[in-house]
Structures are given as structure tokens and as C-alpha cells.
Amino acid sequence: MGNVDFILVSEFDIDLGSTLKHEFPRPTGVDPSYLADCMLPDGAHTRENDWTIFMLNQDYSFYQPTSLYPNTRQTKNQQYPISLHNLSSLRSFKNPGLSKSNDDVLEMSGNPRPGISYSVENKDLIYCINLVRTKYDSGAKRGAVVKAMAICTRLPHFHIFKPVLLLALESYYRNPSTESLDELYTSINSMDTARIPQFNIFQKSILRHSTDNSVLESISSLSPQTQNNPTAAPTASSDNKHTDNVSENSNNPFNKSSYNSQTNFNNSNPISNSWHFSEKYPSVLSISNKAYNHSQLHTSDNYSSHGNDYRFFPTKIIFQDVNLSVRIPLTMYSEEIGDTSLAKLITKFGGPLNNVIRTGHPHLDIGNGLVHPISILINAVLTQKRIIFLGFNLPADEVASYVVAAIVIGSGGGNILHGLKHRAFPYACLPMLDKLLQVPGFIAGVTNPAFEDHPSWWDVLFNIKTGKVTISSNLISQKDSLLNHKHDDSSRYSIDGASSLGHKYLYKDLKVDKNFFYDQEFINDLYSATSNHMNEITIREKFENYFRNFLVLVAIYEQQAYKSSQLFFAPKTPSNSKINHKLVGDVLSSDQINFGYSDEIYLSSSHAGNKDNSIGSSISSNSSSQPGSSIINNTGSSNGGETPSHYLIDNTKLQKEIKMNIGRIEGFIGTILYKNIKADIQQNQKQFPVVAIDVQTIINRLRNGTNIPQHEVTALYHLLNAHIHTSAQIEMLLSFMPLSSTGLIPLVFGLYHMDDTVRFLAASLLAKIEKHPIGSKFINCLNYFHKCTFTTCMQQSVRLH
């Protein structure tokens, strides 16, 4: 598949209106009048240049979870054109990773043949970046000629084609023929992308949050074969039924031979004889050579930047003898498209205390407090409301940028919720209204003020010029029916049923300070980041953490209200219990093992109380006076780290959080985004290197928890040590500890614990990380004091050996 699929050209004819002139190299299969309307925005004749963005293949009913490993997307429901050339492959097609259902067989027919129009059959989203230009000519009707050209591609970083599109449209004005389109098509498809390194989601996360070129170089120099082949990296069993073979499979991340569950960690003999002796760290649990067979460092001849930012791949497009430098981003998340600024949207709609309102609708309000416009946007996306960004007399390019930013925000920084871009229209106009109203929960950008006068067309309207947020009167009129709607479990997964509030808490019963708004701390944090000119990655990370926390509340609420939830990544299941008992059953009790499960850690930890033997209180008292030390403070945050309040596992606080969020939680359940996140979690449970424990929740517990009992701390470090061995598992672990935040500090805390077992478990885990080419860079980023403590713990283990 090439870099570009189609090139479109439209013109404005004074007699015929917007007209599609060319579809090159083949028809798209889309209504030409619709394409012309997308390419020629309202008021284009009043501006010399303008840009629009639109998408093709927007099938919101179809969703394909993203594969962990690049270039290995599952092909279920991916419909390729069936012809006489590939009927044989249709009959013989087999995919070991998919179930053999009837719909699997009939909808898959091998790879698409080049040259065939598969814009309708192939479900990949096609992004179109469009440039419209007005040239004033006294000889033309109305004194101007308006033409537009669009490049349609499957690459989400379509903004890289803006420079060549500027040259191409100018060339088309001089030579309005298909020859100029063919030249553009050939130039873009000749752009060299074969040497682009492919990163999985964990490597992307590590890269995004690191500015250390040595970290970037370590990831980029990993074997390309490993990154392009999912079977080359050690992963969790694709089916839980294979857990019986855990100890026999040397490539399984739960290889029992790498962790001896018989090891007895106690103060008198913390280093068991089963620990392998190494020259540098004699007491460290060794990492099997097999764990790294597929991830050895190589000097990659395919990609080297020699000082360039490794987060971008440098290449070029040659068009009409002009060399155009192109930087292809390598760390974009699946829901990130184009190049837009979240800071611009955040700043536009008021400061931290500006424009806070009560919407009058339970899905958009949080408790009985005030709601900030950014929170309204988040709640509207979560509960599948129809959202309009209105920019009267503004360029379509500016309006579209707000829509693209809203997609990133509504998806949790581009990485949490998926499928929103299939319901987004960065630019829409009145002729597109019928299509727009057929899409549930759309996000659209418009410039026509007629939309503001028709509240039946939308639920929430953001006026870009004034910064005002308007809630549709039609939506507010529905709130009484929502409040009085009696809960029915059979309607749990319908949009109407999901709006019910009759289970345990009533929205009208909540008593909150009317001058307080729930997300005040979060909003203040956002505006602090924008005012201090923090980069986009940092701002997007804040939304990512926010959405993760919200999903935790949804999962716990579902467990309480419906007795089960599919939003827990590593729940307590028979298969997970079997794995964990094989690994650590001889050193941990069943209650301690429960601390590793997504659905048990909150319940188990909420009973911890304020015991004295905690990770916060057990740190050496004189460590706080040492330079650069980080200690968990009484707010649950560590120096320089994020403070996701929902991860402070206090049962009273947790229930209050759920009670405050009951409206938008019930509004979220049953939406398209809700169904997609369930599909994502099911996919991740098959592909992630560690699936029997919730590594991310454990790390957040160690980072933000206060007064954690000693038996829980011991359990958490035991579980991490038992499950973290292979290269893929270490990368997964590191991705949850970004260098831009606190890095390895959640694990370093264990080095200061009063219990020898915890200290040595923390040291052994850090030693494993240090042996990894990427992990060693994380170790190097620790301050001198932490490095000395690490070395001291290792030396103590040698003496006690």
C-alpha cells in the first residue's frame, strides 16, 4: 500500500456550485458532491488560502482493536474485495489467532491486490488533507478562481504533506490536467518509508516521555525483526487455557524457572541459594539468556539519526526537482491525527475559574458543583453527546484544529479510548447535515451560524469566537426523564438504559458546595502547564492519566452495581490465580496475591487503614535530608510526579468519587467508546507480556499510595519480581514509569524500606532493569543518592549470601 491512496481536485463554478473535477488514480466510491462540499468550505472565496480535513471510511459500527506489535493487525471483519484471483485464498485462509466462526471465513480473503479500489471494502480510515486557494483574476466570473486539492492517505500524520500540497496546487493552476496529479501521486508514493523503525505501544510510551537521546537510540537500535514480528517477542499466552504449560515454555513470561517460588525471603537469610550468582550483582535473580534472545542490541543500518530527534524519521519528497524535507513522527498514539495543539483549545475556553457553569444535565454535571468547559467537553464525549465547534467567519483550518484537538482530549491523550475519530467531522456544512445527523455522538466543526439557531441538531455547542458553551434546550428537557428512569438491568448496555440513575445514588441527592467544581485541581493543573509553556506530550499525558482514573471508577462502580466488570485488565480469575500460585504461592498468602489483581487491589487495600508499618512510614528517617531524595508525602504524591487522586486507595474517598461521578459513569456505560474499550482490554489480555497481574495499578499504588502495610508492600515486590523477566516485560514495566515524571522512583522507594526482604526484592528488580538496554538508561537517570543506595543494597546481599 502506497503513501497516498487518492488525489482529489474540486472547483467552484458560479453556475454549478462546488464541483469535483478529478479523482486520481481511480474513483473513491464516495458521492462526488459530498467530496466537493468537504473541499470547498463556506467563505473560501474571501481568503487566499484555507485548509480543511475530512475522513473517508468512517464506519463507527466497525472497530478493530489495535495490535500491540506493529504491522500485525488482526484481520477479523477486514473485508477485502473478492475476485477470481483470490477465491482460492478465501477457501484456504487460516488465522491461528482467531476463532473459526462463520463470519471470520466469509469476510477474509487474503491481501488486497494493488490497483483495486478498496476504499469501501477495507475498513482503514482514510485521512484527507485539503488545500483551497483563491486566485483573483479580473477576467474570471466574479473576479476569482477557486480550486481545491486534497491528498487522501491512510497515514494519520497527514500534515507532513502540506508543503508538497502547496506546490502541487500551484502547479495545477498552471497546468490543470491529470498529468500534474500523476506527478504528485508518484512523488509522494516514492517517499522512502521502508526504513522506518516500528515500535510497539510500550516503546512508544517510553520514547514520548524521554528527552535523553541515549534512551531513544537504545530503542531505535533494537532489532527491526523483533519489532515487526510479534512471535519474536515473548508474550503472554494467547489463550488462558494454555496456562497448564507455564513452567514448560521457556519463552513464556511466566517461566517458573526464572523465579523460584520456594525461595524463602526472611531477615536471617534473604538470599536463597536458588538465586543465581553473577559477577556484578551476586544476589540478583538472573535473567535467562532466552529472555533476551529476541531483543539483543544491533547497530541498525536501516535507521540512524546522527543527532536528529529519534522520535521522528527524516525522509524527503522530491516534487518537480524540489527536495522537501519530511519528518515522520514515530510515537503517535492510534487516536492522534494530524498536528494540533491542545493548549490552544484549553486556553480558548476560559481560565481555571472562568466560565464554570452548571449544565443542568446529569451526564454533563459532576455532583451539584460547577463544571468547567473542558470538563463539559470530556463529559460530552464520554456520554456520546453531539458536539459542535462553531467558528463564524473563521477559517475552516482553525475550526478543524479544535475538532482534532477534541478528538485527542476525548480519547484520553490519544491512547485510552478508541474509535472517536470515526465520528469526527473537522469541517462540516449545511449540505452535509443529513449525513451528520445519522452519526451518534459526533464531533463537528462548522462556520455557518445557522447551526447555533437549531439546538435540535446538537447537544453541546462550543463557540470558538466567544468561548461560550451552550447546552441544547432539547438535551436539558430530557433530564427529568433520566432522573426518574427506573433502573433495569436488562437495559444496562443500551444508551437509554445507561442513562438511568436509579441504582444506588441519586444525582439530585448529592450535596456539594455550589462554588466548587469537581475537576478544579485537574483544570488548574492543565492551565499551569499551558501557562508554563509545557510541551504537548506533557499536556496529553495529563488527559491520559485522567481518563485512566475515570475508567477505574467505572470498573469499580460496575462491580458494585452489577457484580462484575470487563474493564479490569487483570481480574481474579481461575487462570490468573493458577499462574500466580505457581509462581509465588509458597511465599505469599492468597490474600497477598490478591494485591496483584485489578478488581481486588482496591478492595484489599481499602482495609489497610493507617497502619504504622507502611512504605511511607518505613523509609529511613534520615533519607529525607539527603540530596535529591523522593519520599511519599501525606498527599500521596512523590516529588515531581503526577497525583492521580483516584489511585489513593481509601474506601471512603473511593465511594465519594463514585458518588460524585455517578451521572457520567452511567452515561458512559453502553456507549460506543465503552464497547470499544472493552474490546481493547480483551485484546490486551491476549497480547500484553504480563496479564496475570495488573502491573500499572501496582506501580501507581507504589507511587501514590500512603500508609501501605508492610505485608502489602512485600506482596507487590514479590509479584513484580515473579512476572518481570523478559525484554518485553521490562519494556512494559518501564512504560508505566515515564522519565518525564518520576521514572523508577516507585521501585526505588523499596530500597529504603525497613524490611530486608523488601529492600532486596526492590534491588533485584532494579538489577533486572539495569541489564536491559533501555532499562540501563533509566538507572542512569537516578540521582547519585539513589544509585549509592542501590549499590549498598546489592553489596549487603553479597555479604548475606
C-alpha positions, 0 to 999 in steps of 0.5 A: 500500500502506497503513501497516498491512496487518492488525489482529489481536485474540486472547483467552484463554478458560479453556475454549478456550485462546488464541483469535483473535477478529478479523482486520481488514480481511480474513483473513491466510491464516495458521492462526488458532491459530498467530496466537493462540499468537504473541499470547498468550505463556506467563505473560501472565496474571501481568503487566499488560502484555507485548509480543511480535513475530512475522513473517508471510511468512517464506519463507527459500527466497525472497530478493530482493536489495535495490535500491540506489535506493529504491522500485525493487525488482526484481520477479523471483519477486514473485508477485502474485495473478492475476485477470481484471483483470490477465491482460492485464498478465501477457501484456504485462509487460516488465522491461528489467532482467531476463532473459526466462526462463520463470519471470520471465513466469509469476510477474509480473503487474503491481501488486497491486490494493488490497483483495486479500489478498496476504499469501501471494502477495507475498513482503514480510515482514510485521512484527507488533507485539503488545500483551497486557494483563491486566485483573483483574476479580473477576467474570471466570473466574479473576479476569482478562481477557486480550486481545491486539492486534497491528498487522501492517505491512510497515514494519520500524520497527514500534515507532513504533506502540506508543503508538497500540497502547496506546490502541487496546487500551484502547479495545477493552476498552471497546468490543470490536467491529470498529468500534474496529479500523476506527478504528485501521486508518484512523488509522494508514493516514492517517499522512502518509508521502508526504513522506518523503525516500528515500535510497539505501544510500550516503546512508544510510551517510553520514547514520548516521555524521554528527552535523553537521546541515549534512551531513544537510540537504545530503542531505535537500535533494537532489532527491526525483526523483533519489532515487526514480528510479534512471535519474536517477542515473548508474550503472554499466552494467547489463550488462558487455557494454555496456562497448564504449560507455564513452567514448560515454555521457556519463552513464556513470561511466566517461566517458573524457572526464572523465579523460584517460588520456594525461595524463602525471603526472611531477615536471617537469610534473604538470599536463597541459594536458588538465586543465581550468582553473577559477577556484578550483582551476586544476589540478583535473580538472573535473567535467562539468556532466552529472555533476551534472545529476541531483543539483543542490541544491533547497530541498525543500518536501516535507521540512524539519526546522527543527532536528529530527534529519534522520535521522528524519521527524516525522509524527503519528497522530491516534487518537480526537482524540489527536495522537501524535507519530511519528518515522520513522527514515530510515537503517535498514539492510534487516536492522534491525527494530524498536528494540533495543539491542545493548549490552544483549545484549553486556553480558548475556553476560559481560565481555571475559574472562568466560565464554570457553569452548571449544565443542568444535565446529569451526564454533563454535571459532576455532583451539584458543583460547577463544571468547567468547559473542558470538563463539559467537553470530556463529559460530552464525549464520554456520554456520546453527546453531539458536539459542535465547534462553531467558528463564524467567519473563521477559517475552516483550518482553525475550526478543524484544529479544535475538532482534532484537538477534541478528538485527542482530549476525548480519547484520553491523550490519544491512547485510552479510548478508541474509535472517536475519530470515526465520528469526527467531522473537522469541517462540516456544512449545511449540505452535509447535515443529513449525513451528520445527523445519522452519526451518534455522538459526533464531533463537528466543526462548522462556520455557518451560524445557522447551526447555533439557531437549531439546538435540535441538531446538537447537544453541546455547542462550543463557540470558538469566537466567544468561548461560550458553551451552550447546552441544547434546550432539547438535551436539558428537557430530557433530564427529568426523564433520566432522573426518574428512569427506573433502573433495569438491568436488562437495559444496562448496555443500551444508551437509554438504559445507561442513562438511568440513575436509579441504582444506588445514588441519586444525582439530585441527592448529592450535596456539594458546595455550589462554588466548587467544581469537581475537576478544579485541581485537574483544570488548574493543573492543565492551565499551569502547564499551558501557562508554563509553556509545557510541551504537548506530550506533557499536556496529553499525558495529563488527559491520559492519566485522567481518563485512566482514573475515570475508567477505574471508577467505572470498573469499580462502580460496575462491580458494585452495581452489577457484580462484575466488570470487563474493564479490569485488565487483570481480574481474579480469575481461575487462570490468573490465580493458577499462574500466580500460585505457581509462581509465588504461592509458597511465599505469599498468602492468597490474600497477598496475591490478591494485591496483584489483581485489578478488581481486588487491589482496591478492595484489599487495600481499602482495609489497610487503614493507617497502619504504622508499618507502611512504605511511607512510614518505613523509609529511613528517617534520615533519607529525607535530608539527603540530596535529591531524595523522593519520599511519599508525602501525606498527599500521596504524591512523590516529588515531581510526579503526577497525583492521580487522586483516584489511585489513593486507595481509601474506601471512603474517598473511593465511594465519594468519587463514585458518588460524585461521578455517578451521572457520567459513569452511567452515561458512559456505560453502553456507549460506543467508546465503552464497547470499544474499550472493552474490546481493547482490554480483551485484546490486551489480555491476549497480547500484553507480556504480563496479564496475570497481574495488573502491573500499572495499578501496582506501580501507581499504588507504589507511587501514590499510595500512603500508609501501605502495610508492610505485608502489602508492600512485600506482596507487590515486590514479590509479584513484580519480581515473579512476572518481570523477566523478559525484554518485553516485560521490562519494556512494559514495566518501564512504560508505566514509569515515564522519565518525564515524571518520576521514572523508577522512583516507585521501585526505588522507594523499596530500597529504603524500606525497613524490611530486608526482604523488601529492600532486596526484592526492590534491588533485584528488580532494579538489577533486572532493569539495569541489564536491559538496554533501555532499562540501563538508561533509566538507572542512569537517570537516578540521582547519585543518592539513589544509585549509592543506595542501590549499590549498598543494597546489592553489596549487603546481599553479597555479604548475606549470601 
